[in-house]
């Protein structure tokens, strides 16, 4: 079933978007036009988080784009990052370029599928990009899903704490045993986000740098309740 969905999605991909992507259209059609855009982590691709599509609410479009920078065969990223110093050091120009591409991609799929409500989320580097998009363009998205990510310090001075931001729903999931991006990043993000007035659903799990079944269940429940 999963492979069938992916093959159908490949055939449905238009050739004029700034990023190639997979899509699962809603199994239950509604007038709301709701979508979750899922951004993969570094060294992965659009098939990774798309594998979660059938576990998420059936009334959502599930859209999974591919990062623009190649890191190997079938491996992509939103920007280059170096962990050799013990803390992630990233390519700021690539991050900014990806941010603009994701924003444009959102506009393109919103128009194509007549979307009224977009949630943007991702894992690891995808979560980092989702934080940035949500905080910088809170008028464009209904919510942010951050799975094992962090909030870039460089983004904070650009954030406008306005009414749009106070309506931005945020789901955070992180493992307390995460050796790639420490749980401290999630706690720091929560502390900052609390100053914005945005509603936060925060979860810690006894896992490493991963997405487990409990995370997916909690995310699905959160999406069902999000209005």
GROMACS elastic network, one bead per residue, 0.5 to 0.9 nm:
[ bonds ]
;  ai    aj funct       b0    kb
    1     4     6  0.51356   500
    1     5     6  0.63438   500
    1     6     6  0.88248   500
    2     5     6  0.52374   500
    2     6     6  0.64112   500
    2     7     6  0.88099   500
    2    51     6  0.69114   500
    2    53     6  0.87799   500
    2    54     6  0.78726   500
    3     6     6  0.50889   500
    3     7     6  0.61978   500
    3     8     6  0.86355   500
    3    51     6  0.88590   500
    4     7     6  0.51795   500
    4     8     6  0.62041   500
    4     9     6  0.85617   500
    5     8     6  0.51836   500
    5     9     6  0.61487   500
    5    10     6  0.87166   500
    5    23     6  0.85972   500
    5    24     6  0.70503   500
    5    54     6  0.89837   500
    6     9     6  0.50279   500
    6    10     6  0.62456   500
    6    11     6  0.88182   500
    6    22     6  0.69033   500
    6    23     6  0.78585   500
    6    24     6  0.80254   500
    6    47     6  0.76433   500
    6    50     6  0.79299   500
    6    51     6  0.82515   500
    7    10     6  0.51480   500
    7    11     6  0.64938   500
    7    12     6  0.88349   500
    7    22     6  0.88023   500
    8    11     6  0.52874   500
    8    12     6  0.64211   500
    8    22     6  0.86860   500
    8    23     6  0.83957   500
    8    24     6  0.83022   500
    9    12     6  0.50632   500
    9    13     6  0.64613   500
    9    21     6  0.81571   500
    9    22     6  0.50329   500
    9    24     6  0.62383   500
    9    25     6  0.85330   500
   10    13     6  0.54619   500
   10    21     6  0.75240   500
   10    22     6  0.57602   500
   10    23     6  0.76519   500
   11    14     6  0.83668   500
   11    22     6  0.88395   500
   12    22     6  0.79102   500
   12    23     6  0.75259   500
   13    17     6  0.87862   500
   13    20     6  0.71472   500
   13    21     6  0.64445   500
   13    22     6  0.66272   500
   13    23     6  0.75056   500
   14    17     6  0.67629   500
   14    20     6  0.80855   500
   14    21     6  0.87237   500
   15    18     6  0.85653   500
   15    19     6  0.89257   500
   15    20     6  0.76258   500
   16    19     6  0.84570   500
   16    20     6  0.88119   500
   16   108     6  0.87133   500
   17    20     6  0.67292   500
   17    21     6  0.86960   500
   17   104     6  0.83983   500
   17   105     6  0.62894   500
   17   108     6  0.64591   500
   17   109     6  0.78833   500
   18   101     6  0.64733   500
   18   102     6  0.81673   500
   18   104     6  0.71833   500
   18   105     6  0.58913   500
   18   108     6  0.83455   500
   19    65     6  0.60182   500
   19    66     6  0.61525   500
   19    67     6  0.73045   500
   19    68     6  0.71041   500
   19   101     6  0.75108   500
   19   102     6  0.79283   500
   19   105     6  0.65903   500
   20    46     6  0.83555   500
   20    64     6  0.85555   500
   20    65     6  0.56299   500
   20    66     6  0.57648   500
   20    67     6  0.85237   500
   20    68     6  0.89938   500
   21    46     6  0.64173   500
   21    47     6  0.87930   500
   21    63     6  0.67697   500
   21    64     6  0.52990   500
   21    66     6  0.59121   500
   22    46     6  0.67311   500
   22    47     6  0.74229   500
   22    50     6  0.72246   500
   22    62     6  0.81445   500
   22    63     6  0.57552   500
   22    64     6  0.51512   500
   22    65     6  0.63746   500
   22    66     6  0.85828   500
   23    50     6  0.79418   500
   23    53     6  0.88638   500
   23    61     6  0.69617   500
   23    62     6  0.55747   500
   23    64     6  0.63808   500
   23    65     6  0.86409   500
   24    27     6  0.83317   500
   24    50     6  0.84059   500
   24    53     6  0.69920   500
   24    54     6  0.85506   500
   24    60     6  0.83890   500
   24    61     6  0.57380   500
   24    62     6  0.50902   500
   24    63     6  0.65732   500
   24    64     6  0.89575   500
   25    28     6  0.87864   500
   25    29     6  0.87194   500
   25    35     6  0.89486   500
   25    58     6  0.85209   500
   25    59     6  0.83466   500
   25    60     6  0.71400   500
   25    62     6  0.66206   500
   25    63     6  0.84182   500
   26    29     6  0.57892   500
   26    30     6  0.83104   500
   26    34     6  0.87653   500
   26    35     6  0.87764   500
   26    57     6  0.84863   500
   26    58     6  0.54436   500
   26    60     6  0.51359   500
   26    61     6  0.51077   500
   26    62     6  0.77714   500
   27    57     6  0.87843   500
   27    59     6  0.60513   500
   27    60     6  0.79264   500
   27    61     6  0.86268   500
   28    57     6  0.89614   500
   28    58     6  0.55906   500
   28    60     6  0.79846   500
   29    32     6  0.86539   500
   29    33     6  0.83735   500
   29    58     6  0.84654   500
   29    59     6  0.60442   500
   29    60     6  0.84796   500
   30    33     6  0.66372   500
   30    34     6  0.84745   500
   30    59     6  0.66559   500
   30    60     6  0.88589   500
   31    34     6  0.86871   500
   32    59     6  0.88422   500
   32   115     6  0.74685   500
   32   116     6  0.62095   500
   32   117     6  0.72647   500
   33    59     6  0.83710   500
   33    60     6  0.73954   500
   33    61     6  0.77712   500
   33   110     6  0.89216   500
   33   113     6  0.75518   500
   33   114     6  0.63181   500
   33   116     6  0.51273   500
   33   117     6  0.63190   500
   33   118     6  0.84878   500
   34    59     6  0.72101   500
   34    60     6  0.50788   500
   34    61     6  0.62302   500
   34    62     6  0.89591   500
   34   115     6  0.58554   500
   34   116     6  0.60822   500
   34   118     6  0.59324   500
   34   119     6  0.79884   500
   35    59     6  0.84894   500
   35    62     6  0.58071   500
   35    63     6  0.71897   500
   35   110     6  0.88505   500
   35   115     6  0.68758   500
   35   116     6  0.82809   500
   35   117     6  0.63258   500
   35   119     6  0.61600   500
   35   120     6  0.83635   500
   36    60     6  0.67206   500
   36    61     6  0.61908   500
   36    62     6  0.50497   500
   36    63     6  0.61309   500
   36    64     6  0.83929   500
   36   117     6  0.86625   500
   36   118     6  0.59014   500
   36   120     6  0.57473   500
   36   121     6  0.72481   500
   37    61     6  0.82226   500
   37    62     6  0.61573   500
   37    64     6  0.57456   500
   37    65     6  0.76256   500
   37   106     6  0.82198   500
   37   118     6  0.72368   500
   37   119     6  0.61969   500
   37   121     6  0.61807   500
   37   122     6  0.79845   500
   38    46     6  0.83131   500
   38    49     6  0.64691   500
   38    50     6  0.73825   500
   38    62     6  0.74594   500
   38    63     6  0.61542   500
   38    65     6  0.70823   500
   38   119     6  0.85456   500
   38   120     6  0.61892   500
   38   121     6  0.50384   500
   38   123     6  0.80828   500
   38   126     6  0.75135   500
   38   127     6  0.87921   500
   38   130     6  0.86879   500
   38   145     6  0.85747   500
   39    45     6  0.86341   500
   39    46     6  0.74520   500
   39    49     6  0.73945   500
   39    63     6  0.88442   500
   39    64     6  0.62204   500
   39    65     6  0.64366   500
   39    66     6  0.74620   500
   39    67     6  0.77739   500
   39    78     6  0.88210   500
   39   120     6  0.78008   500
   39   121     6  0.61125   500
   39   123     6  0.66837   500
   39   124     6  0.89337   500
   39   125     6  0.79633   500
   39   127     6  0.70978   500
   39   129     6  0.78238   500
   39   130     6  0.75921   500
   40    43     6  0.84681   500
   40    44     6  0.61787   500
   40    45     6  0.60231   500
   40    46     6  0.63075   500
   40    47     6  0.83808   500
   40    48     6  0.65307   500
   40    49     6  0.62072   500
   40    50     6  0.88728   500
   40    64     6  0.77829   500
   40    65     6  0.79588   500
   40    66     6  0.74171   500
   40    67     6  0.75815   500
   40    76     6  0.85643   500
   40    77     6  0.78737   500
   40    78     6  0.86307   500
   40   121     6  0.88982   500
   40   122     6  0.57484   500
   40   123     6  0.57006   500
   40   124     6  0.75526   500
   40   125     6  0.70841   500
   40   126     6  0.50098   500
   40   127     6  0.81324   500
   41    44     6  0.57272   500
   41    45     6  0.76302   500
   41    48     6  0.86251   500
   41    49     6  0.89946   500
   41    67     6  0.87706   500
   41    76     6  0.81837   500
   41    77     6  0.67113   500
   41    78     6  0.80016   500
   41   122     6  0.72536   500
   41   123     6  0.53715   500
   41   124     6  0.51550   500
   41   126     6  0.50402   500
   41   127     6  0.78237   500
   42    45     6  0.81558   500
   42    67     6  0.84171   500
   42    71     6  0.81445   500
   42    75     6  0.76133   500
   42    76     6  0.61537   500
   42    78     6  0.68946   500
   42    79     6  0.78058   500
   42    80     6  0.80726   500
   42    81     6  0.84281   500
   42   123     6  0.89737   500
   42   124     6  0.75136   500
   42   125     6  0.58840   500
   42   126     6  0.76858   500
   43    70     6  0.81015   500
   43    71     6  0.61079   500
   43    72     6  0.74451   500
   43    74     6  0.80769   500
   43    77     6  0.58006   500
   44    47     6  0.81204   500
   44    48     6  0.66550   500
   44    66     6  0.86515   500
   44    67     6  0.86493   500
   44    71     6  0.88346   500
   44    74     6  0.71818   500
   44    76     6  0.54804   500
   44    77     6  0.70660   500
   45    48     6  0.58672   500
   45    49     6  0.83409   500
   45    64     6  0.87934   500
   45    65     6  0.79949   500
   45    66     6  0.55891   500
   45    67     6  0.70515   500
   45    74     6  0.66576   500
   45    75     6  0.58160   500
   45    76     6  0.56692   500
   45    77     6  0.78616   500
   46    49     6  0.67655   500
   46    50     6  0.65058   500
   46    63     6  0.89231   500
   46    64     6  0.53054   500
   46    65     6  0.53130   500
   46    67     6  0.77922   500
   46    76     6  0.87477   500
   47    50     6  0.50477   500
   47    51     6  0.63306   500
   47    64     6  0.73401   500
   47    65     6  0.87066   500
   47    66     6  0.84887   500
   48    51     6  0.58172   500
   48    52     6  0.80906   500
   48    64     6  0.85632   500
   49    52     6  0.55785   500
   49    53     6  0.75597   500
   49    64     6  0.70508   500
   49   122     6  0.77641   500
   49   123     6  0.79863   500
   50    53     6  0.53673   500
   50    54     6  0.86369   500
   50    62     6  0.74140   500
   50    63     6  0.73560   500
   50    64     6  0.58223   500
   51    54     6  0.73633   500
   51    55     6  0.86012   500
   52    55     6  0.54929   500
   52    56     6  0.67749   500
   52   216     6  0.77033   500
   53    56     6  0.54523   500
   53    57     6  0.82847   500
   53    58     6  0.86626   500
   53    61     6  0.88499   500
   53    62     6  0.60969   500
   53    63     6  0.86390   500
   54    57     6  0.77402   500
   54    58     6  0.75287   500
   55    58     6  0.83450   500
   55   216     6  0.72373   500
   55   217     6  0.76954   500
   55   220     6  0.71752   500
   56    59     6  0.87773   500
   56    60     6  0.77891   500
   56    62     6  0.82262   500
   56   216     6  0.76965   500
   56   217     6  0.81565   500
   56   219     6  0.78447   500
   56   220     6  0.51160   500
   56   221     6  0.85416   500
   56   223     6  0.80068   500
   56   224     6  0.88147   500
   57    60     6  0.59834   500
   57    61     6  0.89654   500
   57   220     6  0.61442   500
   57   221     6  0.82790   500
   57   223     6  0.71307   500
   57   224     6  0.65576   500
   58    61     6  0.79234   500
   61   113     6  0.88654   500
   61   115     6  0.88463   500
   63   109     6  0.89166   500
   65   102     6  0.87649   500
   65   105     6  0.86420   500
   66    69     6  0.88853   500
   66    76     6  0.70170   500
   66    77     6  0.79924   500
   66    78     6  0.85298   500
   67    70     6  0.77911   500
   67    75     6  0.88877   500
   67    76     6  0.54210   500
   67    79     6  0.82288   500
   67    98     6  0.77303   500
   68    76     6  0.67601   500
   68    77     6  0.65168   500
   68    78     6  0.61341   500
   68    79     6  0.81763   500
   68    98     6  0.71884   500
   68   101     6  0.86356   500
   69    75     6  0.86200   500
   69    76     6  0.54568   500
   69    77     6  0.51303   500
   69    78     6  0.60741   500
   69    79     6  0.64675   500
   69    80     6  0.78798   500
   69    94     6  0.83750   500
   69    98     6  0.89058   500
   70    73     6  0.77185   500
   70    74     6  0.78742   500
   70    75     6  0.59982   500
   70    77     6  0.63153   500
   70    78     6  0.89043   500
   71    74     6  0.81106   500
   71    75     6  0.52965   500
   71    76     6  0.52542   500
   71    77     6  0.66829   500
   71    80     6  0.82344   500
   72    76     6  0.70211   500
   73    76     6  0.83402   500
   76    79     6  0.87362   500
   77    80     6  0.68192   500
   77   125     6  0.78372   500
   77   126     6  0.86407   500
   78    94     6  0.71114   500
   78    95     6  0.63795   500
   78    97     6  0.86853   500
   78    98     6  0.58108   500
   78    99     6  0.84280   500
   78   125     6  0.71775   500
   78   126     6  0.75142   500
   78   129     6  0.78602   500
   79    90     6  0.70265   500
   79    91     6  0.60516   500
   79    92     6  0.78440   500
   79    93     6  0.82893   500
   79    94     6  0.50134   500
   79    95     6  0.52664   500
   79    96     6  0.88097   500
   79    97     6  0.86922   500
   79    98     6  0.73166   500
   79   125     6  0.83952   500
   80    89     6  0.85847   500
   80    90     6  0.58499   500
   80    91     6  0.55136   500
   80    92     6  0.87807   500
   80    94     6  0.72685   500
   80    95     6  0.82265   500
   81    88     6  0.62812   500
   81    89     6  0.55336   500
   81    91     6  0.63317   500
   82    85     6  0.75940   500
   82    86     6  0.88384   500
   82    87     6  0.79998   500
   82    88     6  0.55711   500
   82    89     6  0.50841   500
   82    90     6  0.62490   500
   82    91     6  0.87290   500
   83    86     6  0.54824   500
   83    87     6  0.55300   500
   83    89     6  0.64261   500
   83    90     6  0.87892   500
   83   180     6  0.87842   500
   84    87     6  0.73117   500
   84    88     6  0.77542   500
   84    89     6  0.84772   500
   85    88     6  0.73164   500
   85    89     6  0.79061   500
   87   181     6  0.86937   500
   88   181     6  0.85821   500
   90    93     6  0.89523   500
   90    94     6  0.85064   500
   90    95     6  0.78478   500
   91    94     6  0.55052   500
   91    95     6  0.62982   500
   91    96     6  0.88180   500
   92    95     6  0.50132   500
   92    96     6  0.61482   500
   92    97     6  0.85566   500
   93    96     6  0.52157   500
   93    97     6  0.61858   500
   93    98     6  0.86507   500
   94    98     6  0.60753   500
   94    99     6  0.84788   500
   95    98     6  0.51561   500
   95    99     6  0.61191   500
   95   100     6  0.87741   500
   95   129     6  0.79394   500
   96    99     6  0.50183   500
   96   100     6  0.64277   500
   96   101     6  0.87509   500
   97   100     6  0.52891   500
   97   101     6  0.63199   500
   97   102     6  0.87306   500
   98   102     6  0.60189   500
   98   103     6  0.84632   500
   98   129     6  0.82115   500
   99   102     6  0.52233   500
   99   103     6  0.62193   500
   99   104     6  0.86712   500
   99   129     6  0.68506   500
   99   130     6  0.89441   500
   99   132     6  0.76364   500
   99   133     6  0.67323   500
  100   103     6  0.50966   500
  100   104     6  0.61996   500
  100   105     6  0.85093   500
  100   133     6  0.89266   500
  101   104     6  0.50676   500
  101   105     6  0.59502   500
  101   106     6  0.85422   500
  102   106     6  0.60981   500
  102   107     6  0.86246   500
  102   129     6  0.86581   500
  102   133     6  0.79670   500
  103   106     6  0.51862   500
  103   107     6  0.64526   500
  103   108     6  0.88170   500
  103   133     6  0.72365   500
  103   137     6  0.84709   500
  103   140     6  0.85831   500
  104   107     6  0.50738   500
  104   108     6  0.62562   500
  104   109     6  0.88341   500
  105   108     6  0.50387   500
  105   109     6  0.62665   500
  105   110     6  0.83556   500
  106   109     6  0.54035   500
  106   110     6  0.58746   500
  106   111     6  0.85364   500
  106   118     6  0.82796   500
  106   140     6  0.84125   500
  107   110     6  0.50967   500
  107   111     6  0.62460   500
  107   112     6  0.86587   500
  107   140     6  0.86313   500
  108   111     6  0.53293   500
  108   112     6  0.61894   500
  108   113     6  0.86655   500
  109   113     6  0.58406   500
  109   114     6  0.77537   500
  109   115     6  0.75591   500
  110   113     6  0.55501   500
  110   114     6  0.53614   500
  110   116     6  0.73701   500
  110   117     6  0.87477   500
  110   118     6  0.81236   500
  111   114     6  0.51119   500
  111   115     6  0.68505   500
  112   115     6  0.79683   500
  115   118     6  0.69654   500
  117   140     6  0.85481   500
  117   141     6  0.66890   500
  117   142     6  0.58719   500
  117   143     6  0.87220   500
  118   140     6  0.75290   500
  118   141     6  0.50107   500
  118   142     6  0.55267   500
  118   143     6  0.70641   500
  119   134     6  0.87867   500
  119   141     6  0.57916   500
  119   142     6  0.54826   500
  119   144     6  0.57393   500
  119   145     6  0.72447   500
  119   169     6  0.87650   500
  119   223     6  0.89781   500
  120   127     6  0.86991   500
  120   130     6  0.57619   500
  120   131     6  0.85323   500
  120   133     6  0.79836   500
  120   134     6  0.73725   500
  120   141     6  0.69874   500
  120   142     6  0.81416   500
  120   143     6  0.64100   500
  120   144     6  0.51132   500
  120   145     6  0.61525   500
  120   146     6  0.87481   500
  121   126     6  0.67946   500
  121   127     6  0.57192   500
  121   128     6  0.87699   500
  121   129     6  0.81094   500
  121   130     6  0.51540   500
  121   131     6  0.78901   500
  121   143     6  0.82096   500
  121   144     6  0.53811   500
  121   146     6  0.56951   500
  121   147     6  0.75715   500
  121   171     6  0.87804   500
  122   125     6  0.73852   500
  122   128     6  0.77198   500
  122   129     6  0.77832   500
  122   130     6  0.64409   500
  122   144     6  0.86347   500
  122   145     6  0.62749   500
  122   146     6  0.58499   500
  122   147     6  0.59699   500
  122   148     6  0.85383   500
  122   149     6  0.81822   500
  123   128     6  0.79618   500
  123   145     6  0.85341   500
  123   146     6  0.65624   500
  123   148     6  0.58774   500
  123   149     6  0.64246   500
  123   210     6  0.81156   500
  123   211     6  0.79011   500
  124   127     6  0.50754   500
  124   128     6  0.64167   500
  124   129     6  0.88475   500
  124   146     6  0.77832   500
  124   147     6  0.62572   500
  124   148     6  0.50448   500
  124   150     6  0.74860   500
  124   180     6  0.89515   500
  124   181     6  0.77827   500
  124   209     6  0.80912   500
  124   210     6  0.86771   500
  125   129     6  0.63427   500
  125   130     6  0.85821   500
  125   148     6  0.85537   500
  125   149     6  0.63695   500
  125   150     6  0.80867   500
  126   129     6  0.51621   500
  126   130     6  0.61562   500
  126   131     6  0.87325   500
  126   146     6  0.79573   500
  126   147     6  0.82515   500
  126   149     6  0.75286   500
  127   131     6  0.61959   500
  127   132     6  0.86776   500
  127   144     6  0.84086   500
  127   145     6  0.68375   500
  127   147     6  0.57534   500
  127   148     6  0.69309   500
  127   150     6  0.69996   500
  127   151     6  0.84063   500
  128   131     6  0.52783   500
  128   132     6  0.64776   500
  128   133     6  0.88265   500
  128   146     6  0.72735   500
  128   147     6  0.89268   500
  128   148     6  0.88314   500
  128   149     6  0.53937   500
  128   150     6  0.53660   500
  128   151     6  0.57912   500
  128   152     6  0.70015   500
  129   132     6  0.51337   500
  129   133     6  0.61770   500
  129   134     6  0.85460   500
  129   149     6  0.89136   500
  129   151     6  0.85250   500
  129   152     6  0.88814   500
  130   133     6  0.51406   500
  130   134     6  0.59676   500
  130   135     6  0.84069   500
  130   144     6  0.62030   500
  130   145     6  0.70204   500
  130   146     6  0.68728   500
  131   134     6  0.52687   500
  131   135     6  0.60076   500
  131   136     6  0.83884   500
  131   144     6  0.64975   500
  131   145     6  0.79126   500
  131   146     6  0.69474   500
  131   149     6  0.85924   500
  131   150     6  0.78381   500
  131   151     6  0.61793   500
  131   152     6  0.82340   500
  131   170     6  0.89468   500
  132   135     6  0.53409   500
  132   136     6  0.59130   500
  132   137     6  0.81555   500
  132   151     6  0.72889   500
  132   152     6  0.74921   500
  132   155     6  0.65064   500
  132   156     6  0.88184   500
  132   159     6  0.89844   500
  133   136     6  0.53555   500
  133   137     6  0.56513   500
  133   138     6  0.75649   500
  133   140     6  0.86552   500
  133   141     6  0.83557   500
  133   144     6  0.85259   500
  134   137     6  0.53252   500
  134   138     6  0.50319   500
  134   139     6  0.83317   500
  134   140     6  0.76772   500
  134   141     6  0.63300   500
  134   142     6  0.82735   500
  134   143     6  0.69825   500
  134   144     6  0.60291   500
  134   165     6  0.83217   500
  134   168     6  0.75504   500
  134   170     6  0.89675   500
  135   138     6  0.55628   500
  135   144     6  0.87601   500
  135   155     6  0.82245   500
  135   156     6  0.84115   500
  135   158     6  0.86908   500
  135   159     6  0.60716   500
  135   160     6  0.79689   500
  135   161     6  0.87463   500
  135   165     6  0.68940   500
  135   168     6  0.82895   500
  136   139     6  0.87041   500
  136   155     6  0.78686   500
  136   156     6  0.89091   500
  136   158     6  0.69190   500
  136   159     6  0.55571   500
  136   160     6  0.73684   500
  136   165     6  0.88667   500
  137   140     6  0.54800   500
  137   141     6  0.71065   500
  137   159     6  0.87418   500
  137   164     6  0.86639   500
  137   165     6  0.85473   500
  138   141     6  0.55291   500
  138   142     6  0.72614   500
  138   143     6  0.81100   500
  138   164     6  0.55203   500
  138   165     6  0.54320   500
  138   166     6  0.87934   500
  138   167     6  0.81496   500
  138   168     6  0.63155   500
  139   142     6  0.77054   500
  139   164     6  0.56064   500
  139   165     6  0.76928   500
  139   168     6  0.84938   500
  141   144     6  0.76902   500
  141   168     6  0.74249   500
  142   167     6  0.75351   500
  142   168     6  0.56289   500
  142   169     6  0.63749   500
  142   170     6  0.88611   500
  142   227     6  0.87830   500
  143   167     6  0.83569   500
  143   168     6  0.51345   500
  143   170     6  0.54647   500
  143   171     6  0.78107   500
  143   226     6  0.87301   500
  144   168     6  0.73556   500
  144   169     6  0.63069   500
  144   171     6  0.62069   500
  144   172     6  0.83022   500
  145   169     6  0.86141   500
  145   170     6  0.59738   500
  145   172     6  0.61471   500
  145   173     6  0.81795   500
  145   219     6  0.82791   500
  146   149     6  0.58486   500
  146   150     6  0.79152   500
  146   170     6  0.76441   500
  146   171     6  0.61056   500
  146   173     6  0.63411   500
  146   174     6  0.82685   500
  146   186     6  0.88076   500
  147   150     6  0.89051   500
  147   171     6  0.81468   500
  147   172     6  0.60345   500
  147   174     6  0.60285   500
  147   210     6  0.82002   500
  147   211     6  0.72362   500
  147   215     6  0.84910   500
  148   172     6  0.78012   500
  148   173     6  0.60836   500
  148   175     6  0.68835   500
  148   178     6  0.79420   500
  148   180     6  0.89869   500
  148   181     6  0.69175   500
  148   182     6  0.85109   500
  148   183     6  0.80451   500
  148   185     6  0.86696   500
  148   186     6  0.74392   500
  148   208     6  0.89378   500
  148   209     6  0.64233   500
  148   210     6  0.71489   500
  148   211     6  0.79907   500
  149   172     6  0.85090   500
  149   173     6  0.84519   500
  149   174     6  0.75151   500
  149   181     6  0.67439   500
  149   182     6  0.88985   500
  149   185     6  0.72510   500
  149   186     6  0.69310   500
  150   181     6  0.74015   500
  150   182     6  0.88935   500
  150   184     6  0.89824   500
  150   185     6  0.52259   500
  150   186     6  0.61236   500
  150   188     6  0.82917   500
  150   189     6  0.66775   500
  151   154     6  0.87139   500
  151   155     6  0.76784   500
  151   156     6  0.84041   500
  151   185     6  0.72885   500
  151   186     6  0.80677   500
  151   188     6  0.81225   500
  151   189     6  0.58170   500
  152   155     6  0.55381   500
  152   156     6  0.73158   500
  153   156     6  0.56238   500
  153   157     6  0.80672   500
  154   157     6  0.66632   500
  154   158     6  0.78658   500
  155   158     6  0.55176   500
  155   159     6  0.67214   500
  156   159     6  0.53403   500
  156   160     6  0.87800   500
  156   192     6  0.89184   500
  157   160     6  0.82613   500
  159   162     6  0.89706   500
  159   165     6  0.89789   500
  160   165     6  0.77245   500
  160   196     6  0.89498   500
  161   164     6  0.79729   500
  161   165     6  0.59577   500
  161   166     6  0.75475   500
  161   195     6  0.87182   500
  161   196     6  0.57837   500
  161   197     6  0.82703   500
  162   165     6  0.54312   500
  162   166     6  0.66146   500
  162   196     6  0.80883   500
  163   166     6  0.50864   500
  163   167     6  0.66316   500
  163   168     6  0.89943   500
  163   197     6  0.89267   500
  164   167     6  0.53626   500
  164   168     6  0.65652   500
  164   198     6  0.89207   500
  165   168     6  0.50887   500
  165   169     6  0.86226   500
  165   196     6  0.67631   500
  165   197     6  0.73023   500
  165   198     6  0.59873   500
  166   169     6  0.81692   500
  166   196     6  0.63556   500
  166   199     6  0.71042   500
  167   197     6  0.80119   500
  167   198     6  0.58706   500
  167   199     6  0.70617   500
  168   197     6  0.87539   500
  168   198     6  0.54248   500
  168   199     6  0.67032   500
  168   200     6  0.86738   500
  169   198     6  0.62206   500
  169   199     6  0.52020   500
  169   200     6  0.62160   500
  169   201     6  0.79998   500
  169   226     6  0.78567   500
  170   193     6  0.88745   500
  170   198     6  0.72026   500
  170   199     6  0.62519   500
  170   201     6  0.61114   500
  170   202     6  0.81454   500
  171   199     6  0.87899   500
  171   200     6  0.60261   500
  171   202     6  0.60753   500
  171   203     6  0.80163   500
  171   219     6  0.74198   500
  171   222     6  0.77781   500
  172   186     6  0.73458   500
  172   189     6  0.89702   500
  172   190     6  0.81228   500
  172   200     6  0.74749   500
  172   201     6  0.61922   500
  172   203     6  0.59910   500
  172   204     6  0.83015   500
  173   186     6  0.78658   500
  173   201     6  0.85590   500
  173   202     6  0.63088   500
  173   204     6  0.58750   500
  173   205     6  0.74595   500
  173   211     6  0.85252   500
  173   215     6  0.67742   500
  173   219     6  0.86707   500
  174   177     6  0.87700   500
  174   178     6  0.75584   500
  174   181     6  0.89809   500
  174   182     6  0.85947   500
  174   183     6  0.63252   500
  174   186     6  0.65669   500
  174   202     6  0.86351   500
  174   203     6  0.65817   500
  174   204     6  0.51582   500
  174   205     6  0.62090   500
  174   206     6  0.87467   500
  174   207     6  0.79357   500
  174   208     6  0.81870   500
  174   209     6  0.77199   500
  174   210     6  0.82743   500
  174   211     6  0.84743   500
  174   215     6  0.87408   500
  175   178     6  0.52129   500
  175   182     6  0.81236   500
  175   183     6  0.63502   500
  175   203     6  0.86284   500
  175   204     6  0.56576   500
  175   206     6  0.56427   500
  175   208     6  0.51369   500
  175   209     6  0.63602   500
  175   210     6  0.74852   500
  175   211     6  0.86476   500
  176   179     6  0.87466   500
  176   182     6  0.73802   500
  176   183     6  0.52812   500
  176   184     6  0.86431   500
  176   204     6  0.63494   500
  176   205     6  0.60030   500
  176   206     6  0.56321   500
  176   207     6  0.62109   500
  176   208     6  0.67654   500
  176   209     6  0.89119   500
  177   182     6  0.75726   500
  177   183     6  0.73831   500
  177   205     6  0.82761   500
  177   206     6  0.64215   500
  177   207     6  0.54305   500
  177   209     6  0.74567   500
  178   181     6  0.59052   500
  178   182     6  0.53249   500
  178   183     6  0.63664   500
  178   206     6  0.89686   500
  178   207     6  0.67590   500
  178   210     6  0.80363   500
  179   182     6  0.58470   500
  179   183     6  0.85761   500
  179   208     6  0.65921   500
  179   209     6  0.66852   500
  180   208     6  0.82394   500
  180   209     6  0.63172   500
  181   184     6  0.80497   500
  181   185     6  0.68000   500
  181   186     6  0.86978   500
  181   209     6  0.72734   500
  182   185     6  0.57632   500
  182   186     6  0.76463   500
  182   209     6  0.87762   500
  183   186     6  0.53070   500
  183   187     6  0.64803   500
  183   188     6  0.86955   500
  183   204     6  0.81643   500
  184   187     6  0.50766   500
  184   188     6  0.60211   500
  184   189     6  0.85258   500
  185   188     6  0.50804   500
  185   189     6  0.61184   500
  185   190     6  0.85950   500
  186   189     6  0.50719   500
  186   190     6  0.61550   500
  186   191     6  0.86519   500
  186   202     6  0.87379   500
  186   204     6  0.87721   500
  187   190     6  0.50611   500
  187   191     6  0.62172   500
  187   192     6  0.87030   500
  188   191     6  0.51375   500
  188   192     6  0.63060   500
  188   193     6  0.86076   500
  189   192     6  0.51852   500
  189   193     6  0.60080   500
  189   194     6  0.85141   500
  190   193     6  0.50822   500
  190   194     6  0.60770   500
  190   195     6  0.89036   500
  190   200     6  0.76720   500
  190   202     6  0.75525   500
  191   194     6  0.53258   500
  191   195     6  0.70302   500
  192   195     6  0.54741   500
  192   196     6  0.72235   500
  193   196     6  0.52250   500
  193   197     6  0.69848   500
  193   198     6  0.64593   500
  193   199     6  0.85139   500
  193   200     6  0.77729   500
  194   197     6  0.55982   500
  194   198     6  0.65732   500
  194   199     6  0.79025   500
  194   200     6  0.76812   500
  195   198     6  0.79714   500
  196   199     6  0.89014   500
  197   200     6  0.88066   500
  201   222     6  0.81396   500
  203   215     6  0.83499   500
  203   218     6  0.87618   500
  204   207     6  0.86051   500
  205   208     6  0.84286   500
  205   214     6  0.84254   500
  205   215     6  0.80590   500
  207   210     6  0.70388   500
  207   211     6  0.83632   500
  207   212     6  0.79106   500
  208   211     6  0.85910   500
  211   214     6  0.81675   500
  211   215     6  0.61249   500
  211   216     6  0.72210   500
  212   215     6  0.54186   500
  212   216     6  0.65839   500
  212   217     6  0.88975   500
  213   216     6  0.51228   500
  213   217     6  0.61681   500
  213   218     6  0.86301   500
  214   217     6  0.51143   500
  214   218     6  0.61437   500
  214   219     6  0.84785   500
  215   218     6  0.52117   500
  215   219     6  0.60476   500
  215   220     6  0.85605   500
  216   219     6  0.50222   500
  216   220     6  0.60548   500
  216   221     6  0.85718   500
  217   220     6  0.51224   500
  217   221     6  0.61982   500
  217   222     6  0.85744   500
  218   221     6  0.51267   500
  218   222     6  0.61184   500
  218   223     6  0.86724   500
  219   222     6  0.50019   500
  219   223     6  0.61914   500
  219   224     6  0.86342   500
  220   223     6  0.51568   500
  220   224     6  0.62487   500
  220   225     6  0.87925   500
  221   224     6  0.51284   500
  221   225     6  0.64390   500
  221   226     6  0.87021   500
  222   225     6  0.52408   500
  222   226     6  0.60440   500
  223   226     6  0.50288   500
  223   227     6  0.82741   500
  224   227     6  0.81183   500
